Amino acid sequence: MTDRHGHGYGYGCTGITRRALLGSATAVAAAAVTGTTAAAAPGTTAAAPPPASARSGEVPPLWREFVRSPFTHPQIPYVGRAGAHRGAARFPRRPVVTDIRDHGAVADGTTDCAPAINRAIATVGRAGGGTVTIPPGTFRIDGLIRIGHSNVVLRGAGSGRTTLYATRNLTELIGAYGSRYGGDKSSWSWAGGLIWLAPTVRWDSLVTAVKAKAWPFEGWTGNTRDAWRTLTTVEPARQGSWTVTVADPSALRPGALVLLRLADDADHTLLEHMSGGGPGPEAYLWDDKTKLTSYVPYEWPVRVAHVRGRRVTLERPLPLDVRPEWDPRLTTHVEELTGSGVEGLTLEAVETPQSPHLLDKGYNGVVLQCAYDCWVDDVTVRHVDNGFGLVAASACTLRRTTVAGRGSHHPYFCREGSHDNLIEDFTVEERTVPAPAGTQLHGINVEGLSSYNVWSRGDMRMGTFDSHRGLPFANVRTDITVDNDGRHGGDASAGPLFGARFTHWNIRVTNGRAGLMKIDGLAPRSATVGVNEVTEFDQIDVPDFTGDLHSRLELYGTTDVVRPRNLHEAQRDLWAGRNRGFTTARTAPESPPPTA
């Protein structure tokens, strides 16, 4: 099947041998791959299977299909390498260099410890990296905490033992931050953190622009998106390929981080491709979606794994087709922050009422910006406007994080072209005070062409799956319990709520609300698998695209029946199995690289 430009918008398959698959996954995933399920409940027969609620496990056809073509499946994205260090279970352990008390921090409730903490971080950063420790206790901070050097870890004694008590907001500390799209909105409603991980030069330029009221772009190519140069152009390739052919490999080195840059053409065929292609996206009116079109070019950071002549292998498969009409090239970018993390602490803001919608002052939690292979682990934020942010951040992991206290606008936000991130074992606690009039609650947000991000093993006691327009695509939410009481955001000029290949897999909706959970009628070429029965109320959306969405709904009306139970874990385990020897039946461009 082809679109009006002659490009296929069906996808090919990458064949994996049965022998390899049988040895490639955990017990649950292996059972799914081989098509086996647990025994039927007592009293049932093969001719009369038990009701879904009585089954101990069932493998949907979608999973069997995915195993046959994991990198090119039309509905389910490949996210098996999402997260820092390709989803590693353990983060690097940097040697301890200093303790914040050595720089003047005192847990007395009156001393502003932010200067001491920042001195300790800067000292370790200038020395090439290491760990800064914070002992048990509560340390007051009247300023924000910055990690601007790579390979620096800020480590408390545990989120239940070490607390940073923040007394001021980002408006007070930096200044008012308006929107580059106009109006009276505060960009602190979706940007910046009181613990802010970003390269020093990039952070300095952002703050300078905010103070000058020259509201910046926040991503990998600078405030005006011109801080890049071409390394080489790229020949056509298909989505799911691991290897590309370039015109000139001389500037490419294994381990280097590059940007794949895809511009759009006058017919918006790149945006159509992100939406799955076909009649619906072709008929969509793109020209008046000015906020969305400002997000293009699509910029995807990725490390080079190997260079052999003009053949360049990447550490992740291509997220999209590479077509000549999109002027594909590998480019430079602003210097990244890499190998840094925050661990084992609570950031508690002074408790203030939540601000009206889009007028947040900036009592924000932890934000990673222009960061790659960075992480946050065992961190709680309390009484914040916005909890954990990924802003032009890629290949980062948020693990064992919690948003608590008086209620947040965005408990989690993922925007400005953030890709390949993993948010797992996360909790959004129920708010401790009623929501003030005029405020808004979203949930786990994704927007702005962000792609291949995963939210896994979540406990959401409030909020929703907030696809915030801006055509996010190929994102996964899996193994999550949610009291679905939030609302999505995003204005009309930001375009569609969903691009292609969104997957909701094993979602337990405790209040029966369908909105943004059951997405087979909203998201093109996407999958809803293992969601309990839900009904719509309150915010009701219509599809952005006309005609058949080519989306799938399987094991509807169940909870925890679908096998594998967790889509990300199963994909990760398939990758681990590949490193034990599974092979592909296609040519090198479609094959994963050797172990990095």
C-alpha positions in Angstrom: 0.0 0.0 0.0 1.4 3.4 -0.9 0.6 7.0 -0.3 0.1 9.7 -2.9 3.9 10.2 -3.1 4.6 6.6 -3.9 5.9 5.7 -0.5 4.8 2.6 1.3 2.9 3.1 4.5 2.6 -0.5 5.3 5.7 -1.9 7.0 8.0 -4.7 6.2 9.0 -7.5 8.7 12.2 -8.4 10.3 12.2 -12.2 10.7 13.5 -13.7 13.9 14.2 -17.4 14.1 12.0 -19.5 16.3 14.9 -21.1 18.0 16.4 -17.8 18.9 13.2 -16.4 20.2 12.6 -19.4 22.5 15.9 -18.6 24.2 15.6 -14.8 24.1 13.1 -13.6 26.7 12.0 -14.1 30.3 9.5 -16.8 31.1 6.5 -14.6 30.5 7.7 -13.1 27.2 8.8 -16.5 26.0 5.4 -18.0 26.7 3.9 -15.1 24.7 6.3 -15.6 21.8 5.6 -19.4 21.6 1.8 -18.8 21.8 1.4 -20.7 25.1 -0.9 -19.6 27.9 -1.6 -20.8 31.4 -3.9 -23.6 32.0 -7.7 -23.0 31.9 -9.5 -22.3 35.1 -11.1 -25.4 36.8 -14.4 -26.4 35.3 -13.8 -25.1 31.8 -13.1 -26.9 28.6 -11.3 -26.0 25.4 -14.6 -25.5 23.6 -15.8 -23.1 26.3 -12.9 -20.9 27.5 -13.3 -19.1 30.8 -14.3 -15.5 31.0 -11.4 -12.9 30.7 -11.6 -12.2 34.5 -10.9 -15.9 35.2 -7.9 -16.3 32.8 -4.4 -16.3 34.2 -2.9 -15.1 31.0 -3.6 -14.5 27.3 -1.3 -13.6 24.4 -2.8 -11.2 22.0 -2.2 -11.5 18.2 -0.5 -8.1 18.3 2.3 -9.5 20.4 2.9 -12.5 18.1 3.0 -10.1 15.1 5.4 -7.8 16.9 7.9 -10.6 17.6 8.0 -11.3 13.9 8.8 -7.6 13.0 9.9 -5.8 16.2 11.5 -2.8 14.5 8.8 -2.1 11.9 5.5 -3.1 13.4 2.8 -0.8 12.1 1.1 -0.2 15.5 3.6 -1.0 18.3 6.9 0.9 18.5 10.2 -0.7 19.4 11.2 0.7 22.8 13.4 -2.1 24.0 16.4 0.3 24.4 14.6 3.2 26.0 16.3 4.9 28.9 19.8 5.8 30.1 22.6 3.5 28.8 20.0 1.7 26.6 17.8 0.9 29.6 20.4 -0.5 31.9 19.1 -1.8 35.3 22.0 -0.1 37.2 23.3 3.4 36.9 27.1 4.2 36.9 28.6 4.5 40.3 30.8 7.6 40.4 33.4 7.8 43.2 32.5 10.1 46.1 34.5 13.3 45.8 32.9 15.6 48.4 30.1 16.1 50.9 28.0 19.3 50.8 28.9 20.0 54.5 32.5 20.4 53.4 31.3 23.5 51.4 29.3 25.1 54.3 25.9 23.3 54.1 24.2 23.0 57.5 20.9 21.2 58.3 19.7 23.9 60.7 16.6 25.1 58.8 17.8 28.7 58.6 21.1 28.5 56.5 20.6 28.8 52.7 22.5 25.7 51.6 22.0 26.3 47.8 25.3 28.1 47.4 27.2 25.3 49.2 25.5 22.6 47.2 26.3 24.4 43.9 29.9 25.0 44.9 30.3 21.3 45.6 28.7 20.3 42.3 30.8 22.8 40.4 34.0 21.6 42.1 33.3 18.0 41.2 32.3 19.0 37.6 35.5 20.9 37.0 37.5 17.9 38.3 35.9 15.7 35.6 33.0 14.2 37.6 32.2 12.2 40.7 29.5 12.1 43.4 28.5 14.8 45.7 26.8 13.4 48.9 24.1 14.9 51.0 23.7 13.4 54.5 20.3 12.7 56.2 18.5 15.8 57.3 16.6 18.8 56.0 18.6 21.4 54.1 17.0 24.8 53.2 17.7 26.1 49.7 16.8 29.6 48.7 18.1 29.2 45.2 18.0 26.5 42.5 20.4 23.6 42.3 22.3 23.2 39.0 24.1 20.3 37.5 25.9 21.6 34.4 28.8 19.2 34.0 28.8 15.7 32.8 29.4 12.7 35.0 28.3 14.4 38.2 25.9 12.7 40.6 24.1 14.4 43.4 23.3 11.7 46.0 21.2 12.0 49.2 20.8 9.3 51.8 17.4 8.3 50.4 14.2 10.0 49.6 12.9 9.3 53.1 16.0 10.6 54.8 17.4 13.6 52.9 15.2 16.7 52.1 16.0 19.9 50.3 13.5 22.5 51.4 13.0 25.1 48.6 11.7 28.5 49.7 11.6 30.4 46.4 10.3 29.9 42.8 11.8 30.3 39.4 10.0 33.6 38.8 11.7 35.0 41.9 15.1 33.5 41.1 15.3 34.1 37.3 12.4 36.3 36.3 9.0 36.1 34.5 9.2 33.7 31.5 6.6 34.4 28.8 5.7 32.1 25.9 7.3 32.4 22.5 3.8 31.8 21.1 2.4 35.0 22.7 -0.3 35.6 25.4 0.1 36.0 29.1 1.2 32.4 29.8 4.1 31.6 32.1 6.5 29.2 30.5 7.4 28.1 34.0 4.2 26.1 33.6 6.1 23.6 31.5 9.9 24.5 31.8 12.7 24.7 34.4 13.3 23.0 37.7 14.5 23.9 41.2 16.9 21.0 40.5 17.9 21.6 36.9 20.3 19.3 34.9 21.5 21.1 31.7 24.8 21.8 30.1 26.3 25.0 31.7 26.6 26.9 28.4 23.1 25.9 27.4 21.6 26.9 30.7 23.4 30.2 30.7 22.1 31.0 27.3 18.5 30.1 28.3 18.6 32.3 31.4 20.1 35.2 29.5 17.3 35.0 26.9 14.6 34.8 29.6 16.0 37.9 31.4 16.1 39.7 28.1 12.5 38.6 27.3 13.7 37.0 24.1 11.7 33.8 24.7 13.9 31.0 23.4 13.5 27.6 21.8 14.7 25.2 24.5 16.2 22.3 22.5 19.4 20.9 21.0 20.2 23.6 18.5 20.0 26.7 20.6 17.6 29.6 21.4 17.0 30.4 17.7 17.6 26.8 16.4 20.7 27.8 14.5 23.5 26.3 16.7 24.3 23.4 14.5 26.3 22.4 11.4 26.1 19.5 9.0 28.4 16.6 9.5 27.1 14.6 6.5 24.0 14.0 4.5 22.2 10.7 4.7 20.9 8.4 1.9 17.4 7.0 2.0 16.6 4.4 4.6 13.5 2.8 6.2 12.1 3.2 9.7 13.5 0.4 11.9 16.9 0.3 10.2 20.0 0.3 12.4 22.5 1.3 9.7 22.5 4.2 7.3 24.7 5.2 4.4 26.2 8.6 4.6 27.9 10.8 2.0 31.0 11.6 4.1 31.8 9.6 7.3 35.1 11.5 8.1 33.5 13.5 10.9 31.8 10.5 12.6 33.3 8.5 15.4 32.0 5.6 17.4 30.5 6.8 20.7 29.8 10.3 19.4 26.4 11.8 19.9 24.9 13.3 16.7 21.5 14.6 15.6 19.5 13.1 12.8 17.8 16.1 11.3 14.7 15.7 9.2 13.0 18.9 7.7 9.6 18.8 6.2 8.5 19.6 2.7 5.7 22.0 1.4 3.2 19.1 1.4 4.0 18.2 5.0 4.8 14.6 4.1 7.0 14.3 7.2 4.1 15.1 9.5 1.9 12.8 7.5 4.5 10.0 8.0 4.7 10.6 11.7 0.9 10.2 11.7 1.1 6.8 9.9 0.5 8.0 6.3 -2.5 7.2 4.2 -5.7 9.1 3.3 -6.5 10.5 6.8 -3.2 12.4 7.3 -3.1 13.4 3.6 -6.5 15.1 4.0 -5.6 16.8 7.3 -5.0 20.6 7.2 -1.5 21.2 8.4 -0.7 24.7 7.2 -2.7 26.5 9.9 -1.1 24.5 12.7 1.6 27.1 13.3 2.7 25.9 16.7 3.2 22.4 15.4 5.1 23.4 12.3 7.4 25.5 14.5 8.6 22.2 16.1 10.0 21.0 12.8 12.7 20.0 11.9 12.5 16.7 13.8 15.8 16.3 15.7 16.7 12.9 17.1 19.9 12.5 19.2 21.6 9.2 18.8 25.1 7.8 19.5 27.2 6.3 16.6 27.9 2.6 17.3 30.1 1.7 14.3 31.6 3.3 11.2 32.6 1.1 8.3 33.3 3.0 5.2 30.1 5.0 4.4 28.0 2.6 6.5 27.1 4.0 9.9 25.4 1.9 12.6 23.4 3.6 15.3 22.8 2.5 18.9 19.0 2.6 18.2 16.9 1.9 15.1 15.7 4.7 13.0 12.5 6.2 14.4 11.2 7.2 11.0 11.9 6.7 7.3 14.7 8.8 5.9 13.6 10.3 2.6 15.4 12.7 0.3 12.6 15.2 0.3 13.2 15.8 4.0 16.8 16.8 3.5 18.2 14.2 5.9 21.5 14.9 7.5 23.5 14.1 10.6 24.5 17.4 12.4 26.2 18.8 15.5 24.3 20.3 18.4 24.9 22.1 21.6 27.1 20.2 24.0 25.2 17.6 25.8 25.0 16.8 29.5 25.7 13.1 29.8 26.4 10.6 32.6 24.9 12.8 35.4 22.2 12.0 37.9 20.2 12.9 41.0 19.5 10.1 43.6 18.1 9.5 47.0 16.4 12.7 48.1 13.1 14.7 48.5 12.7 18.1 47.1 10.0 19.9 49.1 8.8 23.3 48.0 7.3 25.7 50.6 3.5 24.9 50.4 1.6 27.6 48.5 -1.7 27.4 46.7 -1.6 26.0 43.2 -1.6 28.8 40.6 -4.3 29.3 38.0 -3.8 27.3 34.8 -0.7 28.4 32.8 0.3 31.0 35.3 2.7 28.8 37.4 5.4 30.7 39.3 7.9 27.9 39.0 7.9 25.8 42.2 9.1 23.0 39.9 10.8 19.8 40.7 13.6 18.1 38.7 14.2 18.9 35.0 16.6 17.3 32.6 17.3 19.4 29.5 19.7 18.8 26.6 20.6 15.7 28.5 21.5 12.2 27.2 22.2 9.1 29.3 21.3 10.9 32.5 19.0 9.7 35.3 16.9 10.4 38.4 16.5 7.6 41.0 14.6 7.4 44.3 13.5 11.1 44.3 10.3 12.5 45.6 9.0 16.1 44.9 6.4 17.6 47.1 4.1 20.7 46.8 5.4 21.5 43.3 3.8 23.3 40.4 5.4 20.7 38.0 7.1 17.6 39.0 9.6 15.9 36.8 10.5 17.3 33.3 12.2 16.1 30.2 12.8 19.0 27.9 14.8 18.2 24.8 16.1 15.3 26.8 16.8 11.8 25.3 17.9 8.4 26.5 17.3 9.3 30.2 15.7 7.3 33.0 13.4 8.4 35.8 13.2 5.5 38.2 11.4 5.3 41.6 10.1 8.8 41.4 7.1 10.2 43.3 5.0 13.4 43.0 3.3 14.3 46.3 1.7 17.1 48.2 -0.9 19.8 47.3 -1.3 18.9 43.6 0.6 19.7 40.5 -0.2 21.1 37.0 2.1 18.6 35.2 3.3 15.8 37.5 5.5 14.6 34.6 6.1 16.5 31.4 8.0 15.3 28.3 8.3 17.9 25.5 10.4 19.9 23.0 11.5 16.8 21.1 12.3 14.4 23.9 12.9 10.8 22.8 13.8 7.3 24.0 13.3 8.1 27.7 12.1 5.6 30.3 9.9 6.5 33.3 9.4 3.5 35.5 8.2 2.7 39.0 6.6 6.1 39.3 3.9 7.3 41.6 1.5 10.3 41.5 0.0 10.6 44.9 -3.5 11.9 45.6 -3.4 15.6 46.3 -3.4 16.6 50.0 -5.7 19.7 49.6 -8.6 20.4 47.2 -7.7 21.9 43.8 -8.2 25.7 43.8 -10.6 27.1 41.2 -9.1 27.7 37.8 -6.3 25.2 38.1 -5.6 22.3 35.9 -4.3 18.7 36.4 -2.7 16.8 33.5 -0.7 13.7 34.4 2.0 12.0 32.4 2.5 14.5 29.6 4.0 14.1 26.2 4.1 16.6 23.3 6.2 18.5 20.8 7.1 15.6 18.4 8.4 13.6 21.3 8.8 9.9 20.4 9.7 6.4 21.7 9.2 7.3 25.4 8.0 4.7 27.9 6.0 5.0 31.1 6.1 1.7 32.9 4.9 0.3 36.3 3.1 3.4 37.4 0.7 4.1 40.3 -1.3 7.2 39.3 -3.8 8.1 42.1 -4.8 11.1 40.0 -4.2 12.6 36.6 -4.4 11.2 33.1 -2.4 10.1 30.0 -1.8 13.6 28.8 -1.0 13.7 25.1 -0.7 17.5 24.9 -1.1 17.9 21.1 2.1 18.7 19.1 1.9 15.3 17.4 3.8 13.1 19.8 4.2 9.6 18.3 5.4 6.1 19.0 5.1 6.3 22.8 4.2 3.5 25.2 2.3 3.4 28.5 2.4 0.0 30.1 1.5 -1.8 33.4 -0.1 1.3 35.0 -2.9 1.8 37.5 -4.7 5.2 37.1 -7.6 7.0 38.7 -8.3 8.9 35.4 -9.5 12.3 36.7 -7.2 14.7 34.8 -7.6 16.5 31.4 -5.3 16.8 28.5 -4.1 20.2 27.3 -2.7 21.7 24.1 -4.1 24.4 21.8 -5.5 23.9 18.3 -2.5 25.4 16.6 -0.4 22.5 18.0 -2.2 20.0 15.8 -3.1 16.4 16.5 -3.2 14.8 19.9 -1.5 11.6 18.6 0.7 10.5 15.9 1.1 6.9 14.9 2.3 3.9 17.0 1.0 4.9 20.5 0.5 1.8 22.6 -1.4 1.4 25.9 -0.7 -2.0 27.2 -2.1 -3.5 30.5 -3.8 -0.4 31.9 -6.0 -0.6 35.0 -8.4 2.3 35.1 -9.9 2.5 38.6 -12.7 5.0 37.9 -13.9 3.6 34.5 -13.2 6.8 32.6 -12.2 6.1 29.0 -10.7 9.5 28.0 -7.1 9.0 26.8 -7.0 5.4 27.9 -8.8 3.6 25.2 -7.3 5.2 22.1 -8.4 3.0 19.2 -10.8 5.6 18.1 -8.4 8.5 18.5 -4.8 7.6 17.7 -3.8 6.4 14.2 -2.1 3.1 13.7 -1.9 2.5 17.4 -2.8 -0.2 19.9 -4.9 -0.5 23.1 -4.3 -3.9 24.7 -5.5 -5.2 28.1 -7.6 -2.2 29.3 -10.6 -2.8 31.5 -14.0 -1.7 30.4 -14.3 2.1 30.4 -16.9 4.7 29.5 -16.4 8.3 28.4 -17.3 11.4 30.4 -16.2 15.0 30.8 -13.6 15.8 28.1 -14.6 14.1 24.9 -12.3 14.3 21.8 -12.9 13.4 18.2 -10.3 11.9 16.0 -8.0 14.4 14.2 -7.9 12.2 11.1 -10.8 11.0 8.9 -11.4 7.5 7.8 -10.0 4.2 9.1 -7.4 4.9 11.7 -5.9 1.3 11.3 -5.7 1.1 15.1 -6.1 -2.1 17.1 -8.1 -3.0 20.2 -7.3 -6.4 21.8 -8.2 -8.0 25.2 -10.5 -5.2 25.9 -12.4 -5.5 29.2 -9.5 -7.2 31.0 -6.9 -6.2 33.5 -3.6 -8.1 34.0 -4.7 -10.8 31.6 -2.5 -9.8 28.7 0.8 -11.6 28.3 3.4 -10.3 28.4 2.2 -8.1 31.2 4.7 -5.3 30.7 5.4 -4.4 27.0 8.7 -2.6 27.7 10.1 -5.3 29.8 9.2 -7.9 27.2 10.9 -5.9 24.4 13.9 -5.3 26.5 14.2 -9.1 27.2 13.9 -9.8 23.5 16.9 -7.5 23.0 18.8 -9.4 25.7 17.9 -12.6 23.9 19.2 -11.2 20.7 22.6 -10.7 22.4 22.5 -14.4 23.2 22.2 -15.2 19.5 19.0 -14.4 17.8 19.4 -13.4 14.2 17.5 -11.6 11.6 16.6 -12.8 8.2 17.0 -9.4 6.5 19.9 -7.4 5.3 22.3 -5.4 7.4 20.4 -2.1 7.4 17.5 -3.8 9.1 19.6 -5.7 11.6 20.5 -4.6 15.1 24.2 -3.9 15.7 26.5 -6.1 17.8 26.5 -5.5 21.5 27.8 -2.0 22.4 
